[in-house]
Amino acid sequence: QFSWDMADGSLMYMETDGLYQYITSLHWAMAQTTLGSMEITSCNSWERSFNILCLMMGLLFGSTLVSSLSATMVEVQMRGRDRSQKLHTLRRYLLENTVDKKVALQVQRQIIERLSQKDRLTNDDVVVLG
């Protein structure tokens, strides 16, 4: 049999009401899926429910943070891949057309500079103004 040391003495798990048993089981499950500790001693169903709510909020915020960081990393990677693909195509074009190496180097530097610049927005770019 399972028992806990409570403030008012030892309490047998099977002697508690069904709600407390259910919430204790849910608390244990949430503590296993998140990094929440099970060493928090709750004395009643309300305290345990609050603890479960905090674990769920932690799980929600943690997964949202990981999702946001992953999306940002994928976006940065896609931008870099697009830029390197454009530069690879340029180098291939210059090589296939036997462009002088000095001229090819100047062209590549100019293209790299242009790719690094941000285009200014026009009125047509801002949909809410149109």
C-alpha positions as CSV (number, residue, x, y, z in Angstrom):
1,Q,0.0,0.0,0.0
2,F,1.1,3.5,-0.7
3,S,1.2,6.1,2.1
4,W,2.5,9.7,2.5
5,D,3.6,11.6,5.5
6,M,1.1,14.5,5.7
7,A,1.2,17.4,8.2
8,D,-1.3,15.7,10.4
9,G,0.2,12.2,10.2
10,S,0.4,9.3,7.7
11,L,-2.3,9.0,5.0
12,M,-3.0,5.9,3.0
13,Y,-3.5,6.6,-0.7
14,M,-6.5,4.3,-1.0
15,E,-8.2,6.1,1.9
16,T,-8.3,9.4,0.1
17,D,-11.2,10.4,-2.1
18,G,-11.4,9.6,-5.8
19,L,-10.7,13.2,-6.9
20,Y,-7.5,13.4,-4.9
21,Q,-6.4,10.0,-6.3
22,Y,-7.1,11.1,-9.9
23,I,-5.4,14.5,-9.5
24,T,-2.4,12.8,-7.8
25,S,-2.1,10.5,-10.8
26,L,-2.4,13.4,-13.3
27,H,0.2,15.3,-11.3
28,W,2.6,12.4,-11.5
29,A,2.0,12.0,-15.2
30,M,2.6,15.8,-15.9
31,A,5.8,15.6,-13.7
32,Q,7.1,12.8,-15.9
33,T,6.4,14.6,-19.3
34,T,7.8,17.9,-18.1
35,L,10.7,18.4,-15.9
36,G,8.5,19.2,-12.9
37,S,9.4,17.6,-9.6
38,M,7.1,15.3,-7.7
39,E,8.6,16.3,-4.4
40,I,6.1,19.0,-4.0
41,T,3.8,17.9,-1.2
42,S,0.2,19.0,-1.8
43,C,-2.2,18.6,1.0
44,N,-5.4,18.8,-0.9
45,S,-6.9,18.6,-4.4
46,W,-6.8,22.4,-4.9
47,E,-3.1,22.7,-4.2
48,R,-2.3,19.7,-6.5
49,S,-4.6,21.2,-9.2
50,F,-2.7,24.5,-9.0
51,N,0.6,22.6,-9.3
52,I,-0.7,20.7,-12.4
53,L,-1.8,24.0,-13.9
54,C,1.7,25.4,-13.4
55,L,3.2,22.3,-15.0
56,M,0.9,22.7,-18.0
57,M,1.8,26.3,-18.4
58,G,5.4,25.4,-18.3
59,L,4.9,22.8,-20.9
60,L,3.0,25.2,-23.1
61,F,5.6,28.0,-22.8
62,G,8.5,25.7,-23.2
63,S,7.1,24.1,-26.4
64,T,6.2,27.5,-27.8
65,L,9.8,28.7,-27.2
66,V,11.3,25.6,-28.9
67,S,8.8,26.0,-31.9
68,S,9.6,29.7,-32.3
69,L,13.4,29.1,-32.2
70,S,13.1,26.2,-34.7
71,A,11.1,28.3,-37.1
72,T,13.6,31.2,-36.9
73,M,16.5,28.8,-37.5
74,V,14.8,27.3,-40.6
75,E,14.1,30.7,-42.0
76,V,17.7,31.9,-41.6
77,Q,19.0,28.6,-43.1
78,M,16.6,29.0,-46.1
79,R,17.8,32.6,-46.7
80,G,21.5,31.5,-46.6
81,R,20.8,28.6,-49.0
82,D,19.0,30.9,-51.4
83,R,21.9,33.4,-51.4
84,S,24.6,30.7,-51.8
85,Q,22.6,29.2,-54.7
86,K,22.5,32.6,-56.5
87,L,26.2,33.0,-56.0
88,H,26.9,29.5,-57.2
89,T,24.9,30.1,-60.4
90,L,26.7,33.4,-60.9
91,R,30.1,31.7,-60.6
92,R,29.1,28.9,-62.9
93,Y,27.9,31.5,-65.5
94,L,31.2,33.5,-65.3
95,L,33.2,30.3,-65.6
96,E,31.3,28.9,-68.5
97,N,31.6,32.2,-70.4
98,T,35.3,32.5,-69.7
99,V,35.0,35.9,-68.1
100,D,38.4,37.3,-67.1
101,K,39.2,36.5,-63.5
102,K,39.7,40.1,-62.4
103,V,36.4,41.1,-63.9
104,A,34.6,38.0,-62.5
105,L,35.9,38.9,-59.0
106,Q,34.7,42.5,-59.3
107,V,31.3,41.2,-60.5
108,Q,31.0,38.8,-57.6
109,R,31.9,41.5,-55.1
110,Q,29.3,43.8,-56.6
111,I,26.6,41.1,-56.5
112,I,27.5,40.2,-52.9
113,E,27.1,43.8,-51.9
114,R,23.8,44.1,-53.7
115,L,22.5,40.9,-52.1
116,S,23.4,42.4,-48.7
117,Q,21.4,45.6,-49.3
118,K,17.8,45.8,-48.3
119,D,15.4,47.3,-50.9
120,R,13.4,50.3,-49.8
121,L,9.7,49.8,-49.5
122,T,7.3,51.5,-51.8
123,N,3.7,52.4,-51.4
124,D,2.7,49.3,-53.4
125,D,4.6,47.1,-50.9
126,V,2.5,48.2,-48.0
127,V,-0.9,46.6,-48.6
128,V,-2.8,48.5,-45.9
129,L,-2.0,51.8,-47.6
130,G,-3.4,50.7,-51.0
